[in-house]
């Protein structure tokens, strides 16, 4: 069955520190993978996506993610976190040509000054 | 401006009183979906539609209905709401072109069923 696991429910980092949010997926074929961010009281904003090709993808707001097929992972990274990055982050896998997304449980990021 | 709109944004109702949450997109997208978001569970897909008159169940369709009579609109209907449908609901639309997809989410509708 298709599934997405975000092992970390809550992460706290200091402003300026590096960040890595973990995402593992289970999918029968080559997946489409996404990271979304949800700020408090807001909708979801697409950070980046992977469909094929280069396994290191760049997104908005200085985020990047690396697709590792051997580890079934799609971890999100940022070299230096800003206080405004505090939000909830969702990893999702997409089924081709259906518009169907399966989301992970989300990781809440807290940024310490 | 390209957008997905939902109405209402906030709704308090009572058990058993039918309600409809509207969703509209102005991007001529073929695919539209409804999700619910609950703490610790992330977002779960309720229904999705690949085009006019084409809908299919997602992961948690029980207690919900949808229709897709026009490309731009995809209303979510709760015929007899129950307290376990208290949640935050998101509508999304997406466009696929040569294997590439862009998905847009609406602002969300927060529903409380008493």
Contacts between the chains, C-beta under 8 A, distances in Angstrom:
chain1	res1	chain2	res2	distance
A	4	B	42	7.9
A	6	B	42	7.9
A	9	B	40	7.5
A	32	B	101	6.7
A	34	B	103	7.5
A	36	B	105	7.8
A	42	B	107	7.5
A	42	B	108	8.0
A	43	B	90	6.6
A	43	B	105	4.8
A	43	B	106	6.2
A	43	B	107	4.6
A	43	B	108	5.3
A	44	B	43	7.8
A	44	B	90	6.8
A	44	B	105	4.3
A	45	B	105	7.8
A	46	B	102	7.6
A	46	B	103	6.6
A	49	B	101	7.5
A	51	B	99	6.2
A	51	B	100	6.0
A	51	B	101	7.6
A	52	B	99	7.4
A	90	B	42	6.0
A	90	B	43	6.7
A	92	B	43	7.8
A	94	B	101	6.6
A	96	B	99	7.6
A	97	B	96	6.0
A	98	B	31	7.4
A	98	B	48	6.7
A	98	B	50	6.7
A	99	B	30	7.9
A	99	B	31	3.1
A	99	B	32	7.0
A	99	B	33	5.5
A	99	B	48	5.2
A	99	B	49	7.7
A	99	B	50	6.4
A	99	B	92	7.7
A	99	B	94	4.8
A	99	B	96	7.6
A	99	B	101	7.8
A	99	B	103	7.5
A	100	B	33	7.0
A	100	B	45	5.9
A	100	B	48	5.5
A	100	B	58	6.7
A	101	B	33	7.3
A	101	B	35	7.9
A	101	B	43	7.6
A	101	B	45	6.7
A	101	B	92	7.8
A	101	B	103	7.1
A	102	B	45	7.4
A	102	B	59	7.6
A	103	B	35	7.7
A	103	B	42	4.1
A	103	B	43	4.2
A	103	B	44	7.2
A	104	B	42	5.5
A	105	B	40	6.0
A	105	B	41	6.3
A	105	B	42	4.5
A	106	B	42	5.0
